[in-house]
């Protein structure tokens, strides 16, 4: 994590370029949504057999995630140099879980994010993603910056 010790979320350029990041006072109260990419969701990924059974016809290689992150704080996140299509390594702050006994995470866990409660292990996934869109907004009177990022797994 580059700066803010209060969030797991972080973002890094791949290829050795200077890293963007999550600097102090740029990510408190951040929200995130983890969902399947468009190619991995929807009724067109299922069909009914002649006997009426619902079956999955989705392509397993399309089982990728989209991450939407947004927040408002006193400072903008250090996202200078990000452009649509840039590939980044993202430590998600959105947790997911799996059954501890016999289960395994489907993605690499952000180091230090795993925790066990009862029969389940919770973790924040680390993704290799590309920037789909982003924006930063400033409300001068309120002295607040808002930002949103949309990323898709490569």
VMD Tcl script that builds the backbone (N, CA, C; Angstrom):
set m [mol new atoms 462]
animate dup $m
set s [atomselect $m all]
$s set {name element resname resid chain x y z} {
  {N N UNK 1 A 0.857 -1.168 0.000}
  {CA C UNK 1 A 0.000 0.000 0.000}
  {C C UNK 1 A 0.906 1.235 0.000}
  {N N UNK 2 A 0.586 2.175 -0.816}
  {CA C UNK 2 A 1.440 3.336 -0.967}
  {C C UNK 2 A 1.282 4.334 0.171}
  {N N UNK 3 A 0.062 4.621 0.576}
  {CA C UNK 3 A -0.043 5.696 1.550}
  {C C UNK 3 A -1.049 5.484 2.649}
  {N N UNK 4 A -2.288 5.298 2.325}
  {CA C UNK 4 A -3.357 5.292 3.312}
  {C C UNK 4 A -3.405 3.971 4.065}
  {N N UNK 5 A -3.081 3.965 5.363}
  {CA C UNK 5 A -3.060 2.716 6.117}
  {C C UNK 5 A -4.440 2.215 6.522}
  {N N UNK 6 A -5.513 2.920 6.127}
  {CA C UNK 6 A -6.848 2.552 6.562}
  {C C UNK 6 A -7.666 1.835 5.501}
  {N N UNK 7 A -7.074 1.522 4.356}
  {CA C UNK 7 A -7.792 0.791 3.321}
  {C C UNK 7 A -6.880 -0.246 2.697}
  {N N UNK 8 A -7.461 -1.363 2.301}
  {CA C UNK 8 A -6.733 -2.391 1.579}
  {C C UNK 8 A -6.548 -1.951 0.132}
  {N N UNK 9 A -7.475 -1.142 -0.382}
  {CA C UNK 9 A -7.454 -0.756 -1.785}
  {C C UNK 9 A -6.141 -0.075 -2.154}
  {N N UNK 10 A -5.562 -0.525 -3.250}
  {CA C UNK 10 A -4.378 0.121 -3.801}
  {C C UNK 10 A -4.313 -0.198 -5.284}
  {N N UNK 11 A -3.560 0.598 -6.011}
  {CA C UNK 11 A -3.451 0.432 -7.449}
  {C C UNK 11 A -2.009 0.724 -7.858}
  {N N UNK 12 A -1.460 -0.094 -8.758}
  {CA C UNK 12 A -0.071 0.038 -9.195}
  {C C UNK 12 A -0.002 -0.115 -10.705}
  {N N UNK 13 A 0.800 0.719 -11.353}
  {CA C UNK 13 A 1.072 0.524 -12.765}
  {C C UNK 13 A 1.900 -0.745 -12.913}
  {N N UNK 14 A 1.736 -1.449 -14.022}
  {CA C UNK 14 A 2.598 -2.584 -14.344}
  {C C UNK 14 A 3.696 -2.091 -15.272}
  {N N UNK 15 A 4.824 -2.750 -15.255}
  {CA C UNK 15 A 5.886 -2.385 -16.174}
  {C C UNK 15 A 6.892 -1.394 -15.627}
  {N N UNK 16 A 6.902 -1.155 -14.341}
  {CA C UNK 16 A 7.942 -0.336 -13.742}
  {C C UNK 16 A 7.731 1.163 -13.792}
  {N N UNK 17 A 6.604 1.639 -14.343}
  {CA C UNK 17 A 6.352 3.075 -14.348}
  {C C UNK 17 A 6.092 3.546 -12.918}
  {N N UNK 18 A 6.307 4.835 -12.643}
  {CA C UNK 18 A 5.994 5.345 -11.300}
  {C C UNK 18 A 4.548 5.017 -10.940}
  {N N UNK 19 A 4.348 4.574 -9.724}
  {CA C UNK 19 A 3.041 4.065 -9.315}
  {C C UNK 19 A 2.077 5.165 -8.933}
  {N N UNK 20 A 0.805 5.011 -9.336}
  {CA C UNK 20 A -0.223 5.841 -8.724}
  {C C UNK 20 A -0.466 5.275 -7.339}
  {N N UNK 21 A -1.507 5.666 -6.713}
  {CA C UNK 21 A -1.733 5.077 -5.409}
  {C C UNK 21 A -2.902 5.681 -4.684}
  {N N UNK 22 A -3.009 5.277 -3.443}
  {CA C UNK 22 A -4.063 5.754 -2.577}
  {C C UNK 22 A -3.372 6.514 -1.451}
  {N N UNK 23 A -3.321 7.805 -1.598}
  {CA C UNK 23 A -2.623 8.654 -0.657}
  {C C UNK 23 A -3.518 8.973 0.545}
  {N N UNK 24 A -2.928 9.441 1.649}
  {CA C UNK 24 A -3.732 9.762 2.830}
  {C C UNK 24 A -4.857 10.749 2.509}
  {N N UNK 25 A -5.985 10.544 3.150}
  {CA C UNK 25 A -7.173 11.397 3.035}
  {C C UNK 25 A -7.776 11.408 1.633}
  {N N UNK 26 A -7.604 10.295 0.895}
  {CA C UNK 26 A -8.231 10.211 -0.424}
  {C C UNK 26 A -9.179 9.032 -0.537}
  {N N UNK 27 A -9.290 8.206 0.495}
  {CA C UNK 27 A -10.066 6.980 0.345}
  {C C UNK 27 A -10.961 6.630 1.527}
  {N N UNK 28 A -11.157 7.530 2.454}
  {CA C UNK 28 A -12.039 7.208 3.576}
  {C C UNK 28 A -13.477 7.153 3.085}
  {N N UNK 29 A -14.219 6.170 3.534}
  {CA C UNK 29 A -15.607 6.032 3.116}
  {C C UNK 29 A -15.765 5.538 1.694}
  {N N UNK 30 A -14.732 4.935 1.154}
  {CA C UNK 30 A -14.761 4.459 -0.224}
  {C C UNK 30 A -15.761 3.315 -0.377}
  {N N UNK 31 A -16.418 3.261 -1.536}
  {CA C UNK 31 A -17.361 2.195 -1.850}
  {C C UNK 31 A -16.842 1.425 -3.055}
  {N N UNK 32 A -17.190 0.160 -3.116}
  {CA C UNK 32 A -16.770 -0.650 -4.254}
  {C C UNK 32 A -17.813 -1.686 -4.609}
  {N N UNK 33 A -17.872 -2.010 -5.893}
  {CA C UNK 33 A -18.775 -3.041 -6.377}
  {C C UNK 33 A -17.983 -3.992 -7.254}
  {N N UNK 34 A -17.999 -5.259 -6.893}
  {CA C UNK 34 A -17.338 -6.310 -7.657}
  {C C UNK 34 A -18.428 -7.109 -8.352}
  {N N UNK 35 A -18.354 -7.218 -9.683}
  {CA C UNK 35 A -19.386 -7.936 -10.424}
  {C C UNK 35 A -18.766 -8.615 -11.639}
  {N N UNK 36 A -19.462 -9.601 -12.204}
  {CA C UNK 36 A -18.953 -10.232 -13.422}
  {C C UNK 36 A -18.945 -9.224 -14.577}
  {N N UNK 37 A -17.991 -9.392 -15.504}
  {CA C UNK 37 A -17.987 -8.552 -16.700}
  {C C UNK 37 A -19.229 -8.870 -17.523}
  {N N UNK 38 A -19.586 -8.009 -18.455}
  {CA C UNK 38 A -20.793 -8.202 -19.266}
  {C C UNK 38 A -20.797 -9.542 -19.997}
  {N N UNK 39 A -19.625 -9.998 -20.454}
  {CA C UNK 39 A -19.546 -11.260 -21.191}
  {C C UNK 39 A -19.767 -12.479 -20.303}
  {N N UNK 40 A -19.890 -12.257 -18.987}
  {CA C UNK 40 A -20.061 -13.375 -18.051}
  {C C UNK 40 A -21.385 -13.315 -17.298}
  {N N UNK 41 A -22.288 -12.458 -17.723}
  {CA C UNK 41 A -23.568 -12.376 -17.015}
  {C C UNK 41 A -24.706 -12.210 -18.009}
  {N N UNK 42 A -25.886 -12.499 -17.549}
  {CA C UNK 42 A -27.064 -12.317 -18.384}
  {C C UNK 42 A -27.748 -13.620 -18.749}
  {N N UNK 43 A -29.003 -13.500 -19.113}
  {CA C UNK 43 A -29.829 -14.663 -19.439}
  {C C UNK 43 A -29.325 -15.401 -20.678}
  {N N UNK 44 A -28.569 -14.726 -21.543}
  {CA C UNK 44 A -28.069 -15.393 -22.751}
  {C C UNK 44 A -26.950 -16.394 -22.452}
  {N N UNK 45 A -26.539 -16.493 -21.199}
  {CA C UNK 45 A -25.506 -17.458 -20.794}
  {C C UNK 45 A -26.121 -18.773 -20.313}
  {N N UNK 46 A -27.457 -18.872 -20.381}
  {CA C UNK 46 A -28.158 -20.083 -19.960}
  {C C UNK 46 A -29.188 -20.448 -21.024}
  {N N UNK 47 A -29.466 -21.731 -21.106}
  {CA C UNK 47 A -30.488 -22.234 -22.032}
  {C C UNK 47 A -31.266 -23.355 -21.346}
  {N N UNK 48 A -32.439 -23.607 -21.871}
  {CA C UNK 48 A -33.260 -24.723 -21.385}
  {C C UNK 48 A -33.127 -25.876 -22.359}
  {N N UNK 49 A -33.005 -27.075 -21.797}
  {CA C UNK 49 A -32.966 -28.278 -22.627}
  {C C UNK 49 A -34.390 -28.610 -23.072}
  {N N UNK 50 A -34.521 -29.612 -23.945}
  {CA C UNK 50 A -35.857 -30.031 -24.395}
  {C C UNK 50 A -36.686 -30.561 -23.234}
  {N N UNK 51 A -36.027 -30.957 -22.141}
  {CA C UNK 51 A -36.734 -31.438 -20.951}
  {C C UNK 51 A -37.012 -30.321 -19.946}
  {N N UNK 52 A -36.610 -29.083 -20.285}
  {CA C UNK 52 A -36.895 -27.949 -19.411}
  {C C UNK 52 A -35.833 -27.646 -18.380}
  {N N UNK 53 A -34.741 -28.403 -18.328}
  {CA C UNK 53 A -33.667 -28.133 -17.363}
  {C C UNK 53 A -32.866 -26.915 -17.803}
  {N N UNK 54 A -32.527 -26.081 -16.856}
  {CA C UNK 54 A -31.729 -24.893 -17.144}
  {C C UNK 54 A -30.254 -25.266 -17.074}
  {N N UNK 55 A -29.515 -24.991 -18.148}
  {CA C UNK 55 A -28.084 -25.324 -18.181}
  {C C UNK 55 A -27.258 -24.069 -18.459}
  {N N UNK 56 A -26.005 -24.125 -18.042}
  {CA C UNK 56 A -25.049 -23.028 -18.225}
  {C C UNK 56 A -24.287 -23.251 -19.526}
  {N N UNK 57 A -24.330 -22.279 -20.430}
  {CA C UNK 57 A -23.571 -22.391 -21.679}
  {C C UNK 57 A -22.501 -21.295 -21.765}
  {N N UNK 58 A -22.207 -20.676 -20.635}
  {CA C UNK 58 A -21.216 -19.601 -20.631}
  {C C UNK 58 A -19.814 -20.150 -20.864}
  {N N UNK 59 A -18.966 -19.327 -21.427}
  {CA C UNK 59 A -17.571 -19.696 -21.676}
  {C C UNK 59 A -16.761 -19.468 -20.400}
  {N N UNK 60 A -16.138 -20.520 -19.852}
  {CA C UNK 60 A -15.384 -20.375 -18.594}
  {C C UNK 60 A -14.282 -19.311 -18.662}
  {N N UNK 61 A -13.684 -19.103 -19.826}
  {CA C UNK 61 A -12.612 -18.115 -19.943}
  {C C UNK 61 A -13.111 -16.678 -19.812}
  {N N UNK 62 A -14.427 -16.505 -19.845}
  {CA C UNK 62 A -15.016 -15.170 -19.691}
  {C C UNK 62 A -15.408 -14.871 -18.249}
  {N N UNK 63 A -15.101 -15.746 -17.332}
  {CA C UNK 63 A -15.448 -15.542 -15.918}
  {C C UNK 63 A -14.442 -14.592 -15.273}
  {N N UNK 64 A -14.606 -13.348 -15.612}
  {CA C UNK 64 A -13.733 -12.270 -15.148}
  {C C UNK 64 A -14.579 -11.246 -14.395}
  {N N UNK 65 A -13.890 -10.400 -13.633}
  {CA C UNK 65 A -14.579 -9.413 -12.809}
  {C C UNK 65 A -14.411 -7.990 -13.318}
  {N N UNK 66 A -15.388 -7.191 -12.951}
  {CA C UNK 66 A -15.354 -5.741 -13.121}
  {C C UNK 66 A -15.376 -5.160 -11.713}
  {N N UNK 67 A -14.582 -4.142 -11.471}
  {CA C UNK 67 A -14.545 -3.480 -10.170}
  {C C UNK 67 A -14.849 -2.008 -10.357}
  {N N UNK 68 A -15.868 -1.550 -9.663}
  {CA C UNK 68 A -16.203 -0.129 -9.667}
  {C C UNK 68 A -15.896 0.423 -8.285}
  {N N UNK 69 A -15.100 1.469 -8.233}
  {CA C UNK 69 A -14.675 2.065 -6.973}
  {C C UNK 69 A -15.019 3.549 -7.013}
  {N N UNK 70 A -15.580 4.052 -5.919}
  {CA C UNK 70 A -15.818 5.491 -5.839}
  {C C UNK 70 A -15.730 5.945 -4.399}
  {N N UNK 71 A -15.443 7.213 -4.239}
  {CA C UNK 71 A -15.326 7.746 -2.904}
  {C C UNK 71 A -15.261 9.258 -2.912}
  {N N UNK 72 A -15.374 9.832 -1.731}
  {CA C UNK 72 A -15.264 11.272 -1.533}
  {C C UNK 72 A -14.412 11.500 -0.297}
  {N N UNK 73 A -13.440 12.384 -0.415}
  {CA C UNK 73 A -12.554 12.672 0.712}
  {C C UNK 73 A -11.933 14.050 0.524}
  {N N UNK 74 A -10.950 14.382 1.345}
  {CA C UNK 74 A -10.340 15.712 1.329}
  {C C UNK 74 A -9.304 15.889 0.213}
  {N N UNK 75 A -8.742 14.791 -0.279}
  {CA C UNK 75 A -7.695 14.878 -1.300}
  {C C UNK 75 A -8.024 13.920 -2.439}
  {N N UNK 76 A -7.582 14.241 -3.644}
  {CA C UNK 76 A -7.812 13.307 -4.750}
  {C C UNK 76 A -6.843 12.140 -4.658}
  {N N UNK 77 A -7.238 10.954 -5.138}
  {CA C UNK 77 A -6.288 9.842 -5.178}
  {C C UNK 77 A -5.201 10.148 -6.206}
  {N N UNK 78 A -4.041 9.552 -6.025}
  {CA C UNK 78 A -2.906 9.795 -6.919}
  {C C UNK 78 A -3.053 8.956 -8.186}
  {N N UNK 79 A -3.912 9.408 -9.082}
  {CA C UNK 79 A -4.210 8.652 -10.299}
  {C C UNK 79 A -3.654 9.310 -11.557}
  {N N UNK 80 A -2.756 10.260 -11.385}
  {CA C UNK 80 A -2.176 10.936 -12.545}
  {C C UNK 80 A -1.476 9.907 -13.437}
  {N N UNK 81 A -1.724 9.992 -14.720}
  {CA C UNK 81 A -1.107 9.068 -15.671}
  {C C UNK 81 A -1.981 7.888 -16.034}
  {N N UNK 82 A -3.131 7.754 -15.391}
  {CA C UNK 82 A -4.042 6.670 -15.758}
  {C C UNK 82 A -4.836 7.072 -16.988}
  {N N UNK 83 A -4.958 6.171 -17.924}
  {CA C UNK 83 A -5.742 6.372 -19.137}
  {C C UNK 83 A -6.519 5.109 -19.418}
  {N N UNK 84 A -7.580 5.218 -20.151}
  {CA C UNK 84 A -8.353 4.049 -20.556}
  {C C UNK 84 A -7.409 3.071 -21.245}
  {N N UNK 85 A -7.477 1.817 -20.834}
  {CA C UNK 85 A -6.653 0.769 -21.424}
  {C C UNK 85 A -5.370 0.470 -20.684}
  {N N UNK 86 A -4.958 1.347 -19.767}
  {CA C UNK 86 A -3.724 1.110 -19.016}
  {C C UNK 86 A -3.922 -0.107 -18.108}
  {N N UNK 87 A -2.932 -0.980 -18.089}
  {CA C UNK 87 A -2.997 -2.177 -17.260}
  {C C UNK 87 A -2.402 -1.886 -15.889}
  {N N UNK 88 A -3.119 -2.280 -14.849}
  {CA C UNK 88 A -2.711 -2.002 -13.475}
  {C C UNK 88 A -2.912 -3.241 -12.602}
  {N N UNK 89 A -2.211 -3.269 -11.488}
  {CA C UNK 89 A -2.417 -4.279 -10.456}
  {C C UNK 89 A -3.254 -3.623 -9.370}
  {N N UNK 90 A -4.387 -4.244 -9.021}
  {CA C UNK 90 A -5.336 -3.641 -8.091}
  {C C UNK 90 A -5.521 -4.546 -6.882}
  {N N UNK 91 A -5.325 -3.975 -5.701}
  {CA C UNK 91 A -5.675 -4.635 -4.452}
  {C C UNK 91 A -7.080 -4.156 -4.102}
  {N N UNK 92 A -8.061 -5.030 -4.303}
  {CA C UNK 92 A -9.461 -4.662 -4.084}
  {C C UNK 92 A -9.759 -4.535 -2.598}
  {N N UNK 93 A -10.636 -3.628 -2.258}
  {CA C UNK 93 A -11.100 -3.510 -0.876}
  {C C UNK 93 A -12.426 -4.236 -0.675}
  {N N UNK 94 A -12.979 -4.783 -1.753}
  {CA C UNK 94 A -14.225 -5.544 -1.683}
  {C C UNK 94 A -13.865 -6.997 -1.382}
  {N N UNK 95 A -14.380 -7.504 -0.281}
  {CA C UNK 95 A -14.067 -8.878 0.113}
  {C C UNK 95 A -14.994 -9.888 -0.559}
  {N N UNK 96 A -14.505 -11.099 -0.651}
  {CA C UNK 96 A -15.311 -12.242 -1.050}
  {C C UNK 96 A -14.932 -13.390 -0.113}
  {N N UNK 97 A -15.616 -14.512 -0.200}
  {CA C UNK 97 A -15.371 -15.596 0.756}
  {C C UNK 97 A -15.491 -16.951 0.082}
  {N N UNK 98 A -14.904 -17.946 0.726}
  {CA C UNK 98 A -15.016 -19.327 0.279}
  {C C UNK 98 A -15.062 -20.230 1.506}
  {N N UNK 99 A -15.581 -21.432 1.325}
  {CA C UNK 99 A -15.635 -22.414 2.399}
  {C C UNK 99 A -14.211 -22.831 2.743}
  {N N UNK 100 A -13.811 -22.673 3.999}
  {CA C UNK 100 A -12.425 -22.908 4.400}
  {C C UNK 100 A -12.015 -24.361 4.171}
  {N N UNK 101 A -12.822 -25.307 4.615}
  {CA C UNK 101 A -12.487 -26.719 4.458}
  {C C UNK 101 A -12.844 -27.170 3.048}
  {N N UNK 102 A -11.816 -27.533 2.291}
  {CA C UNK 102 A -12.027 -28.003 0.926}
  {C C UNK 102 A -12.153 -26.899 -0.103}
  {N N UNK 103 A -12.178 -25.668 0.330}
  {CA C UNK 103 A -12.299 -24.548 -0.601}
  {C C UNK 103 A -10.963 -23.881 -0.843}
  {N N UNK 104 A -10.943 -22.971 -1.785}
  {CA C UNK 104 A -9.744 -22.209 -2.101}
  {C C UNK 104 A -10.175 -20.907 -2.760}
  {N N UNK 105 A -9.374 -19.869 -2.607}
  {CA C UNK 105 A -9.735 -18.611 -3.253}
  {C C UNK 105 A -9.627 -18.737 -4.771}
  {N N UNK 106 A -10.526 -18.088 -5.492}
  {CA C UNK 106 A -10.471 -18.134 -6.957}
  {C C UNK 106 A -9.478 -17.120 -7.507}
  {N N UNK 107 A -9.065 -16.167 -6.680}
  {CA C UNK 107 A -8.082 -15.160 -7.074}
  {C C UNK 107 A -7.026 -15.067 -5.984}
  {N N UNK 108 A -5.906 -14.456 -6.306}
  {CA C UNK 108 A -4.843 -14.232 -5.317}
  {C C UNK 108 A -5.360 -13.268 -4.260}
  {N N UNK 109 A -5.079 -13.576 -3.005}
  {CA C UNK 109 A -5.507 -12.698 -1.914}
  {C C UNK 109 A -4.495 -11.577 -1.716}
  {N N UNK 110 A -5.001 -10.377 -1.432}
  {CA C UNK 110 A -4.126 -9.281 -1.044}
  {C C UNK 110 A -3.420 -9.728 0.233}
  {N N UNK 111 A -2.087 -9.648 0.285}
  {CA C UNK 111 A -1.369 -10.083 1.492}
  {C C UNK 111 A -1.926 -9.428 2.752}
  {N N UNK 112 A -2.214 -10.264 3.752}
  {CA C UNK 112 A -2.733 -9.782 5.028}
  {C C UNK 112 A -4.227 -9.567 5.082}
  {N N UNK 113 A -4.936 -9.846 3.977}
  {CA C UNK 113 A -6.382 -9.570 3.968}
  {C C UNK 113 A -7.224 -10.771 4.388}
  {N N UNK 114 A -6.642 -11.954 4.478}
  {CA C UNK 114 A -7.441 -13.145 4.807}
  {C C UNK 114 A -7.802 -13.178 6.286}
  {N N UNK 115 A -9.037 -13.574 6.533}
  {CA C UNK 115 A -9.516 -13.772 7.904}
  {C C UNK 115 A -10.537 -14.894 7.887}
  {N N UNK 116 A -10.597 -15.642 8.970}
  {CA C UNK 116 A -11.509 -16.778 9.052}
  {C C UNK 116 A -12.576 -16.480 10.097}
  {N N UNK 117 A -13.824 -16.717 9.710}
  {CA C UNK 117 A -14.957 -16.610 10.625}
  {C C UNK 117 A -15.811 -17.836 10.426}
  {N N UNK 118 A -15.915 -18.647 11.452}
  {CA C UNK 118 A -16.695 -19.880 11.346}
  {C C UNK 118 A -16.116 -20.774 10.261}
  {N N UNK 119 A -16.953 -21.198 9.334}
  {CA C UNK 119 A -16.531 -22.115 8.273}
  {C C UNK 119 A -15.998 -21.406 7.027}
  {N N UNK 120 A -15.903 -20.085 7.067}
  {CA C UNK 120 A -15.552 -19.348 5.856}
  {C C UNK 120 A -14.274 -18.525 6.008}
  {N N UNK 121 A -13.551 -18.420 4.909}
  {CA C UNK 121 A -12.379 -17.553 4.837}
  {C C UNK 121 A -12.743 -16.368 3.947}
  {N N UNK 122 A -12.556 -15.183 4.463}
  {CA C UNK 122 A -12.823 -13.943 3.739}
  {C C UNK 122 A -11.489 -13.370 3.293}
  {N N UNK 123 A -11.493 -12.772 2.114}
  {CA C UNK 123 A -10.264 -12.146 1.625}
  {C C UNK 123 A -10.580 -11.062 0.603}
  {N N UNK 124 A -9.639 -10.148 0.446}
  {CA C UNK 124 A -9.724 -9.125 -0.593}
  {C C UNK 124 A -8.885 -9.618 -1.768}
  {N N UNK 125 A -9.467 -9.757 -2.960}
  {CA C UNK 125 A -8.712 -10.266 -4.098}
  {C C UNK 125 A -7.792 -9.221 -4.733}
  {N N UNK 126 A -6.701 -9.728 -5.298}
  {CA C UNK 126 A -5.768 -8.902 -6.080}
  {C C UNK 126 A -6.008 -9.236 -7.543}
  {N N UNK 127 A -6.144 -8.209 -8.364}
  {CA C UNK 127 A -6.462 -8.390 -9.778}
  {C C UNK 127 A -5.458 -7.689 -10.684}
  {N N UNK 128 A -5.238 -8.264 -11.841}
  {CA C UNK 128 A -4.583 -7.562 -12.931}
  {C C UNK 128 A -5.728 -7.052 -13.793}
  {N N UNK 129 A -5.815 -5.731 -13.965}
  {CA C UNK 129 A -6.978 -5.120 -14.609}
  {C C UNK 129 A -6.547 -4.035 -15.580}
  {N N UNK 130 A -7.517 -3.584 -16.361}
  {CA C UNK 130 A -7.314 -2.427 -17.236}
  {C C UNK 130 A -8.339 -1.361 -16.855}
  {N N UNK 131 A -7.913 -0.116 -16.995}
  {CA C UNK 131 A -8.795 1.013 -16.730}
  {C C UNK 131 A -9.835 1.079 -17.846}
  {N N UNK 132 A -11.108 1.119 -17.487}
  {CA C UNK 132 A -12.189 1.271 -18.458}
  {C C UNK 132 A -12.610 2.740 -18.513}
  {N N UNK 133 A -12.769 3.349 -17.342}
  {CA C UNK 133 A -13.049 4.787 -17.269}
  {C C UNK 133 A -12.782 5.267 -15.851}
  {N N UNK 134 A -12.511 6.572 -15.732}
  {CA C UNK 134 A -12.384 7.168 -14.406}
  {C C UNK 134 A -12.619 8.659 -14.484}
  {N N UNK 135 A -12.925 9.219 -13.317}
  {CA C UNK 135 A -13.088 10.669 -13.234}
  {C C UNK 135 A -12.794 11.128 -11.818}
  {N N UNK 136 A -12.361 12.368 -11.726}
  {CA C UNK 136 A -12.118 13.020 -10.439}
  {C C UNK 136 A -12.898 14.325 -10.478}
  {N N UNK 137 A -13.584 14.618 -9.393}
  {CA C UNK 137 A -14.410 15.818 -9.315}
  {C C UNK 137 A -14.056 16.563 -8.033}
  {N N UNK 138 A -14.092 17.886 -8.085}
  {CA C UNK 138 A -13.800 18.680 -6.895}
  {C C UNK 138 A -14.966 19.599 -6.583}
  {N N UNK 139 A -15.367 19.584 -5.319}
  {CA C UNK 139 A -16.361 20.522 -4.809}
  {C C UNK 139 A -15.587 21.521 -3.957}
  {N N UNK 140 A -15.301 22.692 -4.526}
  {CA C UNK 140 A -14.430 23.660 -3.859}
  {C C UNK 140 A -15.007 24.139 -2.529}
  {N N UNK 141 A -16.302 24.454 -2.512}
  {CA C UNK 141 A -16.896 24.989 -1.294}
  {C C UNK 141 A -16.860 23.973 -0.156}
  {N N UNK 142 A -17.142 22.728 -0.456}
  {CA C UNK 142 A -17.122 21.679 0.568}
  {C C UNK 142 A -15.717 21.154 0.848}
  {N N UNK 143 A -14.746 21.596 0.065}
  {CA C UNK 143 A -13.358 21.124 0.191}
  {C C UNK 143 A -13.301 19.597 0.109}
  {N N UNK 144 A -13.964 19.065 -0.929}
  {CA C UNK 144 A -14.031 17.608 -1.082}
  {C C UNK 144 A -13.736 17.214 -2.527}
  {N N UNK 145 A -13.080 16.090 -2.665}
  {CA C UNK 145 A -12.832 15.486 -3.966}
  {C C UNK 145 A -13.615 14.193 -4.056}
  {N N UNK 146 A -14.243 13.958 -5.192}
  {CA C UNK 146 A -14.919 12.693 -5.461}
  {C C UNK 146 A -14.213 12.048 -6.638}
  {N N UNK 147 A -14.176 10.734 -6.626}
  {CA C UNK 147 A -13.582 10.035 -7.757}
  {C C UNK 147 A -14.349 8.753 -8.014}
  {N N UNK 148 A -14.242 8.267 -9.226}
  {CA C UNK 148 A -14.792 6.960 -9.550}
  {C C UNK 148 A -13.853 6.298 -10.567}
  {N N UNK 149 A -13.707 5.007 -10.402}
  {CA C UNK 149 A -12.883 4.185 -11.290}
  {C C UNK 149 A -13.694 2.981 -11.717}
  {N N UNK 150 A -13.582 2.615 -12.975}
  {CA C UNK 150 A -14.178 1.383 -13.466}
  {C C UNK 150 A -13.046 0.593 -14.109}
  {N N UNK 151 A -12.841 -0.629 -13.614}
  {CA C UNK 151 A -11.749 -1.470 -14.090}
  {C C UNK 151 A -12.284 -2.836 -14.460}
  {N N UNK 152 A -11.620 -3.512 -15.401}
  {CA C UNK 152 A -11.997 -4.885 -15.765}
  {C C UNK 152 A -10.762 -5.762 -15.734}
  {N N UNK 153 A -10.969 -6.968 -15.227}
  {CA C UNK 153 A -9.908 -7.965 -15.139}
  {C C UNK 153 A -9.414 -8.347 -16.538}
  {N N UNK 154 A -8.096 -8.503 -16.665}
  {CA C UNK 154 A -7.518 -8.861 -17.956}
  {C C UNK 154 A -7.646 -10.347 -18.241}
}
mol reanalyze $m
mol bondsrecalc $m
mol representation Tube
mol addrep $m
